[in-house]
Structures are given as structure tokens and as C-alpha cells.
């Protein structure tokens, strides 16, 4: 309701509102809402997120002003919360509610409401997709993307 009433204008949100948004854990979807193939949202527990970041540093991640970080399925931004402020961060998420929350919580970062696959393909014609010759490169990809088998999307081999 808060997102519906206030939209993406961060100035309309109090600190208390933003703290409430951090607590969002998703919702069980109705049959009509399951177009993305998932029956519910699940966000990675904070302890697992912290372990992911510790491993990144342990295996050589270093934050510089030019460092680019990717979170390919950011949800509300649990992994983004620990991204160094000096880095350029990009997050993707297909769920509109999660996207809006991440955009409000992390206004300095680029949050995109699309599938991460859109970084590699573009729409050509009514139902065809073509491979992009170039895309953004990143110094670190971090996150816990959802898994679904069999995976189906507009970008699956069957749709080319």
C-alpha cells in the first residue's frame, strides 16, 4: 500500500517508512500473479549474505571507485546493503514490488526492473530476440539467484 500511495519519490518516505520496507519478505502469489513462474518470494537470510561478502573479499575482491558490482536478481537488495559506497552497483529484478523497494532503499545504485538476461539480448521483431554484441562488464557478480527447473523465458533456446 505504501508503494502504491507514495510511488518511487523517495522524498515522500520517512526513515520509519524505509525501515519498514527493509523488512519486506515477499508475498505468496495468487494463481494469476504466477506469470514469472514462482509461487512465492524468498530473500536470502542476512547471515548468508554476510558470508557471501566475506568470501568475495577472501578471494580477492577489492573496492575501488571504478569497481563495478552486479547483483543479477537483487530482490529488495539484501546483497546491495553491503556493497561498498564507492562502487558502481547494478541490480536486476523481475518482481515489480521488489524492484521498487530496492530502488527506494539504494538510490545511488542502478536498479533495473527486468530479467538479467536483457543485458545480453534485445528484442528484434514481434517475438524474436537477438544477441547483443557487447554488454557491461563487472568486477564482481554477487547474489543468490532463484532457481527453477525447467527454466523457461523469452530468452530460452526454443524462442530463437
CORURMO-V465903 format. One record per residue. N is the residue number from 1. RES is the residue in one small letter. SS is DSSP state (h for helix, s for strand, l for the rest). OMEGA is omega as a letter, one per 30 degrees, with the letter a starting at -180 (* if undefined). Layout:
# CORURMO-V465903
n: {N & N}
res: {RES & RES}
ss: {SS & SS}
omega: {OMEGA & OMEGA}
This chain:
# CORURMO-V465903
n: {1 & 2 & 3 & 4 & 5 & 6 & 7 & 8 & 9 & 10 & 11 & 12 & 13 & 14 & 15 & 16 & 17 & 18 & 19 & 20 & 21 & 22 & 23 & 24 & 25 & 26 & 27 & 28 & 29 & 30 & 31 & 32 & 33 & 34 & 35 & 36 & 37 & 38 & 39 & 40 & 41 & 42 & 43 & 44 & 45 & 46 & 47 & 48 & 49 & 50 & 51 & 52 & 53 & 54 & 55 & 56 & 57 & 58 & 59 & 60 & 61 & 62 & 63 & 64 & 65 & 66 & 67 & 68 & 69 & 70 & 71 & 72 & 73 & 74 & 75 & 76 & 77 & 78 & 79 & 80 & 81 & 82 & 83 & 84 & 85 & 86 & 87 & 88 & 89 & 90 & 91 & 92 & 93 & 94 & 95 & 96 & 97 & 98 & 99 & 100 & 101 & 102 & 103 & 104 & 105 & 106 & 107 & 108 & 109 & 110 & 111 & 112 & 113 & 114 & 115 & 116 & 117 & 118 & 119 & 120 & 121 & 122 & 123 & 124 & 125 & 126 & 127 & 128 & 129 & 130 & 131 & 132 & 133 & 134 & 135 & 136 & 137 & 138 & 139 & 140 & 141 & 142 & 143 & 144 & 145 & 146 & 147 & 148 & 149 & 150 & 151 & 152 & 153 & 154 & 155 & 156 & 157 & 158 & 159 & 160}
res: {x & x & x & x & x & x & x & x & x & x & x & x & x & x & x & x & x & x & x & x & x & x & x & x & x & x & x & x & x & x & x & x & x & x & x & x & x & x & x & x & x & x & x & x & x & x & x & x & x & x & x & x & x & x & x & x & x & x & x & x & x & x & x & x & x & x & x & x & x & x & x & x & x & x & x & x & x & x & x & x & x & x & x & x & x & x & x & x & x & x & x & x & x & x & x & x & x & x & x & x & x & x & x & x & x & x & x & x & x & x & x & x & x & x & x & x & x & x & x & x & x & x & x & x & x & x & x & x & x & x & x & x & x & x & x & x & x & x & x & x & x & x & x & x & x & x & x & x & x & x & x & x & x & x & x & x & x & x & x & x}
ss: {l & h & h & h & h & h & l & l & l & h & h & h & l & l & h & h & h & h & h & h & h & h & l & l & l & l & l & s & l & l & h & h & h & h & h & h & l & l & l & s & l & l & l & l & l & h & h & h & h & h & h & h & h & h & h & h & h & h & l & l & l & l & l & l & l & l & l & s & s & s & s & l & l & l & l & l & l & l & l & h & h & h & l & l & l & l & l & s & s & s & s & s & l & l & l & h & h & h & h & h & h & h & h & h & h & l & l & l & l & s & s & s & l & l & l & h & h & h & h & l & s & s & s & s & l & l & l & s & s & s & s & l & l & l & l & l & l & l & l & s & s & l & l & l & l & l & l & l & l & l & l & l & l & l & l & l & h & h & h & l}
omega: {a & l & l & a & a & l & a & l & a & a & a & a & l & l & l & l & a & l & l & a & l & a & a & a & l & a & l & a & l & a & l & a & a & a & l & l & a & a & l & l & l & l & a & l & a & l & l & l & l & l & l & l & l & l & l & l & a & a & l & l & l & a & l & l & a & a & l & a & l & l & a & l & a & a & l & l & a & l & a & a & a & l & l & a & a & a & l & a & l & l & l & l & a & a & a & a & l & l & a & l & l & a & l & a & a & a & l & a & l & l & a & a & l & l & l & a & l & l & a & a & l & a & l & a & a & a & a & l & l & a & l & a & l & l & l & l & a & l & l & l & a & l & l & a & l & l & l & l & f & a & l & l & l & a & l & a & a & a & a & *}
